[in-house]
Amino acid sequence: MPGDLRKVSLLAIVMLVLLRVSIGWHLLYEGLWKLGTQHTSTPWTAEGYLKNATGPLRSTFRQMTGDPNDEKWLNYEVMSKKFKAWQDGFVSHYKLDEAQTTAFKELMDGPESFEVELKGLPPGLDLEKIGGINREAISFDPDGFLVVSGKLHLLPAERDRLIAAATKISEANKAAKKSCDQFISAVNRVYKAAAKLSFNEQLTAVMEQDTDRVGIVLQDEEISEKPLVVKVGDVEYYKQLTARFDKNYAKARTQFEWEHIDKMWKEVQDLRRKLVGPVQSLEKEMHSDAERLLTPEQLSKGPVPEPLTPIGQINWRTMWGLTVFGILLILGLFTRVSALGGAALLSLFYLAMPPWPGVQEIPSIEHNLIVNKVFVEMLALLAIAALPSGKWFGLDALISALFRQRKQANSAVAKP
């Protein structure tokens, strides 16, 4: 009986080798596909998978991303530094010439001023005396230009007051109508030119000046030492909502509680997309517009290198882990070590979303309890690690033969 347990039929050997190669191919293709997406507009990342982790290790897996609730995207100082670092990297990476540097600076920070040609101001119109106008925002250059400051821009209300002043003069003095029409046209043109904010100005407008987003907080030391919150912004509400969700998630046990958790999670994600989406879109637009300034030779250098973040490290380890373990399993090289490595990697995928009783069920066309496809593949790799399948068919057989020959040669030399 003990001898029979050690016998393995040829068919069993063939099937076990095929199992090893099949799993190796699965891991290899997954790794290569994920690596291939890194040079596309939608590179693969494990971020979404980790942020949606469930089970007792949910918090651990989410914290691995470095920013589980995307709160860095809601912090103006963090995003401002990120934008500045990318801009510095863009200039040094592509080695911009003088003309490109000037155009890039205007794109990021805006020009010093916006100018349109204007022969002269309408008779009787004095920009200094028009009420409701920032005196530093608009001026007339005697050389023949209507000038708007690149830092202050021109507000819609200021444009309307300028047009109203010119219209009033035109109605009172028919001889000045042509001059007033030219002035109104110049105001509209310079307003349109100044309406487009630079990317750094847009970032400030989105993250600092939108009261729906940041709320309204007043500070009056005569009334109270503490700030008075007049309106809670969406960012603060989002932080409160995520904290409440985490608290309820930790206590959830019944199906009813999990259904409530699902609804809360949808609300959290909807609000997250509303807050993070505009900033991410602005960043993509910034990259796209900046790349239009480059020559084909500069573009061939590839994108500006991004700093390696915690999630970036996880992405590369996962992609290369899948690829390397897949190749080794297919070749039958270091089979037992690669099988154990593959099983360890799959165990992380399994533990991030375990189909255990009392754990939130992930929406899927399948229904699993304890065992799922990842778990089965993990067990298969552990079984392969327990068998010498690389010596049956693989490079491990050649390595083993070389060591055996060397050992025999050493034994022959050692004999008298």
C-alpha positions as CSV (number, residue, x, y, z in Angstrom):
1,M,0.0,0.0,0.0
2,P,2.7,2.6,0.8
3,G,4.4,1.8,-2.4
4,D,1.2,2.4,-4.4
5,L,0.9,5.9,-2.9
6,R,4.3,6.8,-4.6
7,K,3.3,5.7,-8.0
8,V,2.1,8.3,-10.4
9,S,0.7,7.3,-13.8
10,L,2.0,8.9,-17.0
11,L,-1.5,10.4,-17.6
12,A,-1.4,12.0,-14.2
13,I,2.0,13.4,-14.9
14,V,0.9,14.8,-18.2
15,M,-2.2,16.4,-16.7
16,L,-0.3,17.9,-13.8
17,V,2.3,19.4,-16.2
18,L,-0.6,20.8,-18.3
19,L,-2.2,22.3,-15.2
20,R,1.1,24.0,-14.3
21,V,1.6,25.4,-17.8
22,S,-2.0,26.5,-18.0
23,I,-1.8,28.4,-14.7
24,G,1.5,29.8,-15.8
25,W,0.0,31.0,-19.1
26,H,-2.9,32.6,-17.2
27,L,-0.6,34.5,-14.9
28,L,1.8,35.5,-17.7
29,Y,-1.0,36.8,-20.0
30,E,-2.5,38.8,-17.1
31,G,0.9,40.3,-16.3
32,L,1.7,41.2,-19.9
33,W,-1.8,42.7,-20.5
34,K,-1.5,44.9,-17.4
35,L,2.0,46.0,-18.4
36,G,0.8,46.8,-21.9
37,T,-1.8,49.2,-20.6
38,Q,0.8,51.4,-18.9
39,H,1.5,53.3,-22.1
40,T,-2.2,53.9,-22.8
41,S,-4.6,56.6,-21.6
42,T,-6.1,54.1,-19.2
43,P,-3.3,52.2,-17.4
44,W,-4.2,49.3,-15.2
45,T,-4.0,49.9,-11.5
46,A,-4.9,47.8,-8.4
47,E,-6.2,51.0,-6.8
48,G,-9.9,50.3,-7.4
49,Y,-9.6,46.7,-6.3
50,L,-7.9,47.6,-3.0
51,K,-10.1,50.6,-2.2
52,N,-13.2,48.3,-2.6
53,A,-11.7,45.6,-0.4
54,T,-14.0,43.8,2.0
55,G,-13.7,41.5,5.0
56,P,-11.6,41.8,8.2
57,L,-8.5,43.0,6.3
58,R,-10.4,45.7,4.5
59,S,-8.8,48.6,6.3
60,T,-5.3,47.1,5.7
61,F,-5.7,46.7,2.0
62,R,-7.3,50.1,1.6
63,Q,-4.4,51.8,3.5
64,M,-2.0,50.2,1.1
65,T,-3.1,52.6,-1.6
66,G,-1.8,55.5,0.5
67,D,-5.0,57.5,0.0
68,P,-8.0,55.2,0.5
69,N,-10.6,58.0,0.3
70,D,-8.9,60.2,-2.3
71,E,-8.6,63.0,0.2
72,K,-5.3,64.2,-1.4
73,W,-7.4,65.1,-4.4
74,L,-9.4,67.4,-2.1
75,N,-6.5,69.2,-0.6
76,Y,-5.5,72.3,-2.4
77,E,-2.0,72.5,-1.0
78,V,-1.2,68.9,-2.0
79,M,-2.6,69.3,-5.5
80,S,-0.9,72.7,-6.0
81,K,2.5,71.1,-5.1
82,K,1.7,68.1,-7.4
83,F,0.9,70.5,-10.3
84,K,4.1,72.5,-9.7
85,A,6.2,69.4,-9.5
86,W,4.8,68.1,-12.8
87,Q,5.4,71.5,-14.5
88,D,9.0,71.5,-13.4
89,G,9.4,68.0,-14.6
90,F,7.8,68.8,-17.9
91,V,10.3,71.6,-18.6
92,S,13.4,69.5,-17.7
93,H,12.2,66.2,-19.2
94,Y,11.5,67.7,-22.7
95,K,14.2,70.4,-22.6
96,L,11.9,73.1,-23.9
97,D,13.3,75.9,-26.1
98,E,12.7,79.6,-25.3
99,A,9.5,79.8,-27.4
100,Q,8.1,76.6,-25.9
101,T,9.0,77.8,-22.4
102,T,7.2,81.1,-22.8
103,A,4.1,79.3,-24.2
104,F,4.1,76.7,-21.5
105,K,4.4,79.4,-18.8
106,E,1.4,81.2,-20.2
107,L,-0.5,78.0,-20.3
108,M,0.2,77.2,-16.7
109,D,0.2,80.7,-15.1
110,G,-1.4,82.9,-17.8
111,P,0.0,85.9,-19.6
112,E,1.0,89.1,-17.8
113,S,-1.9,90.9,-19.6
114,F,-4.5,90.5,-22.4
115,E,-4.5,93.2,-25.1
116,V,-6.7,94.1,-28.0
117,E,-6.3,97.0,-30.5
118,L,-8.3,100.1,-29.8
119,K,-7.6,103.5,-31.5
120,G,-8.9,105.5,-28.6
121,L,-11.5,105.8,-25.9
122,P,-14.9,107.3,-26.7
123,P,-15.0,111.0,-25.9
124,G,-16.1,111.6,-22.4
125,L,-15.3,108.1,-21.2
126,D,-12.9,107.9,-18.3
127,L,-12.1,104.4,-17.0
128,E,-11.0,105.8,-13.7
129,K,-14.5,107.3,-13.0
130,I,-16.6,104.2,-13.9
131,G,-18.0,102.8,-10.7
132,G,-17.7,99.1,-9.8
133,I,-14.5,98.7,-11.8
134,N,-11.2,97.5,-10.4
135,R,-8.8,100.3,-11.4
136,E,-5.9,97.8,-11.7
137,A,-7.9,95.3,-13.8
138,I,-8.3,97.3,-17.0
139,S,-6.5,100.2,-18.6
140,F,-6.0,102.0,-21.9
141,D,-2.5,102.1,-23.5
142,P,-2.1,105.3,-25.5
143,D,-0.2,103.2,-28.1
144,G,-3.6,101.8,-29.1
145,F,-4.5,98.9,-26.9
146,L,-7.2,98.1,-24.3
147,V,-5.3,96.1,-21.6
148,V,-6.7,93.7,-19.0
149,S,-4.4,92.4,-16.2
150,G,-3.5,88.7,-16.6
151,K,-3.8,88.2,-12.8
152,L,-7.0,90.1,-12.1
153,H,-8.9,89.3,-15.3
154,L,-12.2,91.1,-16.0
155,L,-15.4,90.1,-14.1
156,P,-18.7,89.8,-16.0
157,A,-20.1,92.7,-13.9
158,E,-17.2,94.9,-14.8
159,R,-17.6,94.1,-18.5
160,D,-21.3,95.0,-18.2
161,R,-20.5,98.4,-16.5
162,L,-18.0,99.3,-19.2
163,I,-20.5,98.5,-22.0
164,A,-23.3,100.4,-20.1
165,A,-21.0,103.5,-19.8
166,A,-20.2,103.4,-23.5
167,T,-23.8,102.9,-24.4
168,K,-24.9,105.9,-22.3
169,I,-22.4,108.1,-24.1
170,S,-23.5,106.8,-27.5
171,E,-27.1,107.6,-26.8
172,A,-26.3,111.1,-25.6
173,N,-23.8,111.9,-28.4
174,K,-24.7,110.4,-31.8
175,A,-21.3,111.6,-33.2
176,A,-19.6,109.3,-30.7
177,K,-21.5,106.2,-31.7
178,K,-18.8,104.7,-33.9
179,S,-16.1,105.2,-31.3
180,C,-18.4,103.7,-28.6
181,D,-19.2,100.7,-30.8
182,Q,-15.5,100.1,-31.3
183,F,-14.9,100.4,-27.6
184,I,-17.7,97.9,-26.8
185,S,-16.3,95.5,-29.4
186,A,-12.8,95.8,-27.9
187,V,-14.3,95.2,-24.4
188,N,-16.1,92.0,-25.5
189,R,-12.9,90.7,-27.3
190,V,-10.6,91.4,-24.4
191,Y,-13.1,89.9,-21.9
192,K,-13.3,86.7,-24.0
193,A,-9.5,86.5,-24.2
194,A,-9.2,87.0,-20.5
195,A,-12.0,84.6,-19.6
196,K,-9.9,81.5,-20.1
197,L,-8.0,80.9,-16.8
198,S,-4.6,79.3,-16.7
199,F,-4.4,75.8,-15.3
200,N,-3.0,77.0,-11.9
201,E,-5.8,79.6,-11.7
202,Q,-8.4,77.0,-12.6
203,L,-7.1,74.7,-9.8
204,T,-7.5,77.6,-7.4
205,A,-11.0,78.4,-8.7
206,V,-12.1,74.8,-8.4
207,M,-10.6,73.9,-5.0
208,E,-10.6,77.2,-3.1
209,Q,-13.3,79.5,-4.5
210,D,-16.3,77.3,-5.1
211,T,-18.4,77.8,-2.0
212,D,-20.5,74.7,-2.7
213,R,-17.3,72.7,-2.5
214,V,-15.4,74.4,0.4
215,G,-18.4,75.9,2.3
216,I,-18.5,79.3,3.9
217,V,-16.5,79.9,7.2
218,L,-16.4,83.3,8.9
219,Q,-13.9,84.3,11.6
220,D,-14.8,87.2,13.9
221,E,-12.7,87.3,17.0
222,E,-15.0,89.8,18.6
223,I,-17.9,87.3,18.5
224,S,-16.0,84.1,19.0
225,E,-12.6,82.6,19.0
226,K,-13.8,79.7,16.9
227,P,-14.6,80.0,13.2
228,L,-18.3,80.3,12.5
229,V,-19.4,77.8,9.9
230,V,-22.2,79.4,7.8
231,K,-22.3,76.7,5.2
232,V,-20.8,73.1,5.3
233,G,-19.1,72.4,2.0
234,D,-19.2,69.2,0.0
235,V,-15.6,68.3,1.0
236,E,-16.4,68.5,4.7
237,Y,-19.6,66.5,4.2
238,Y,-17.7,63.9,2.2
239,K,-15.2,63.4,5.1
240,Q,-18.0,63.1,7.6
241,L,-19.8,60.6,5.3
242,T,-16.8,58.4,4.9
243,A,-16.2,58.4,8.7
244,R,-19.8,57.4,9.3
245,F,-19.6,54.7,6.6
246,D,-16.5,53.2,8.2
247,K,-18.1,53.1,11.5
248,N,-21.3,51.4,10.2
249,Y,-19.3,49.0,8.1
250,A,-17.4,47.7,11.2
251,K,-20.7,46.9,12.9
252,A,-22.6,45.4,9.9
253,R,-23.5,41.7,10.3
254,T,-27.0,41.1,8.9
255,Q,-28.2,41.2,5.3
256,F,-30.3,44.3,6.0
257,E,-27.2,46.1,7.4
258,W,-25.2,45.1,4.3
259,E,-27.9,46.5,2.1
260,H,-27.8,49.8,4.0
261,I,-24.0,49.7,3.7
262,D,-24.3,49.3,-0.1
263,K,-26.5,52.4,-0.3
264,M,-24.2,54.4,1.8
265,W,-21.2,53.3,-0.3
266,K,-23.0,54.4,-3.5
267,E,-23.6,57.8,-1.9
268,V,-19.9,58.0,-0.9
269,Q,-18.7,57.1,-4.4
270,D,-21.1,59.5,-6.1
271,L,-19.9,62.4,-3.9
272,R,-16.3,61.3,-4.4
273,R,-16.6,61.4,-8.2
274,K,-18.3,64.8,-8.0
275,L,-15.4,66.3,-6.0
276,V,-12.4,64.4,-7.4
277,G,-13.6,64.2,-11.0
278,P,-13.1,68.0,-11.9
279,V,-9.6,68.0,-10.5
280,Q,-8.6,64.8,-12.3
281,S,-10.1,66.1,-15.5
282,L,-8.2,69.4,-15.1
283,E,-5.0,67.4,-14.7
284,K,-5.6,65.4,-17.8
285,E,-6.4,68.5,-19.8
286,M,-3.2,70.2,-18.5
287,H,-1.2,67.2,-19.7
288,S,-2.9,67.1,-23.1
289,D,-2.6,70.9,-23.8
290,A,1.0,70.9,-22.7
291,E,1.9,68.0,-25.0
292,R,0.6,70.0,-28.0
293,L,3.5,72.3,-27.6
294,L,6.0,69.5,-28.2
295,T,7.7,68.3,-31.3
296,P,7.5,64.7,-32.5
297,E,11.0,64.1,-31.3
298,Q,10.2,65.4,-27.8
299,L,7.0,63.3,-27.6
300,S,9.0,60.2,-28.4
301,K,10.7,60.6,-25.0
302,G,7.4,59.4,-23.4
303,P,5.4,61.0,-20.6
304,V,6.9,62.9,-17.7
305,P,8.1,60.4,-15.1
306,E,5.7,60.2,-12.2
307,P,7.0,59.9,-8.6
308,L,6.6,56.3,-7.3
309,T,3.6,56.3,-5.0
310,P,2.6,53.4,-2.7
311,I,-0.1,52.3,-5.2
312,G,2.5,52.7,-8.0
313,Q,4.8,50.3,-6.2
314,I,2.0,47.8,-5.7
315,N,1.0,48.0,-9.3
316,W,4.6,47.2,-10.6
317,R,5.1,44.4,-8.1
318,T,1.8,42.9,-9.1
319,M,2.4,43.2,-12.8
320,W,5.9,41.9,-12.7
321,G,5.0,39.2,-10.2
322,L,2.3,37.8,-12.4
323,T,4.7,37.9,-15.4
324,V,7.7,36.4,-13.8
325,F,5.9,33.6,-12.0
326,G,4.0,32.8,-15.2
327,I,7.2,32.5,-17.2
328,L,8.8,30.3,-14.6
329,L,5.8,28.0,-14.4
330,I,5.6,27.6,-18.1
331,L,9.3,26.8,-18.4
332,G,9.3,24.6,-15.4
333,L,12.2,26.6,-13.9
334,F,12.4,26.9,-10.1
335,T,8.9,25.4,-10.2
336,R,8.3,24.9,-6.5
337,V,9.5,28.4,-5.6
338,S,7.5,30.1,-8.4
339,A,4.4,28.1,-7.5
340,L,4.6,29.2,-3.9
341,G,5.2,32.8,-5.1
342,G,2.2,32.6,-7.4
343,A,0.0,31.1,-4.6
344,A,1.1,33.9,-2.2
345,L,0.2,36.6,-4.8
346,L,-3.2,34.9,-5.3
347,S,-3.8,34.7,-1.6
348,L,-3.6,38.5,-1.4
349,F,-6.2,38.7,-4.2
350,Y,-8.4,36.3,-2.2
351,L,-8.0,38.0,1.2
352,A,-8.9,41.4,-0.3
353,M,-12.4,40.2,-1.2
354,P,-13.0,36.9,0.7
355,P,-16.3,35.1,0.1
356,W,-16.7,34.4,3.8
357,P,-19.9,34.2,5.9
358,G,-20.8,37.5,7.5
359,V,-18.7,39.5,4.9
360,Q,-20.1,41.9,2.4
361,E,-20.9,40.1,-0.8
362,I,-19.4,41.5,-4.0
363,P,-21.8,42.0,-6.9
364,S,-21.1,39.2,-9.4
365,I,-22.7,36.7,-11.7
366,E,-21.3,34.0,-9.4
367,H,-22.2,33.1,-5.9
368,N,-19.3,31.9,-3.7
369,L,-19.0,30.7,-0.2
370,I,-15.4,30.4,1.1
371,V,-14.2,28.9,-2.2
372,N,-14.0,30.9,-5.4
373,K,-11.9,30.7,-8.6
374,V,-8.9,32.5,-7.0
375,F,-8.9,30.1,-4.1
376,V,-9.1,27.1,-6.4
377,E,-6.1,28.4,-8.5
378,M,-4.2,29.1,-5.3
379,L,-4.7,25.5,-4.1
380,A,-3.7,24.2,-7.5
381,L,-0.4,26.1,-7.2
382,L,0.2,24.8,-3.7
383,A,-0.3,21.2,-5.1
384,I,2.2,21.9,-7.9
385,A,4.7,23.2,-5.3
386,A,4.4,19.9,-3.5
387,L,5.2,17.9,-6.7
388,P,8.4,17.7,-8.9
389,S,6.5,18.7,-12.0
390,G,9.5,20.8,-13.2
391,K,11.6,17.7,-13.2
392,W,9.0,15.7,-15.1
393,F,8.9,18.3,-17.9
394,G,10.8,21.6,-17.6
395,L,14.1,23.2,-17.1
396,D,14.3,21.9,-13.6
397,A,15.0,18.5,-15.1
398,L,18.1,19.9,-16.9
399,I,19.3,21.6,-13.8
400,S,18.8,18.5,-11.8
401,A,20.7,16.4,-14.4
402,L,23.6,18.8,-14.3
403,F,23.8,18.7,-10.5
404,R,23.6,14.9,-10.6
405,Q,26.4,14.7,-13.1
406,R,28.5,17.0,-11.1
407,K,27.9,15.1,-8.0
408,Q,28.8,11.8,-9.7
409,A,32.0,13.4,-11.1
410,N,33.0,14.6,-7.6
411,S,32.3,11.2,-6.2
412,A,34.4,9.5,-8.8
413,V,37.3,11.8,-8.1
414,A,37.0,11.2,-4.4
415,K,37.3,7.4,-4.8
416,P,40.8,5.9,-4.3
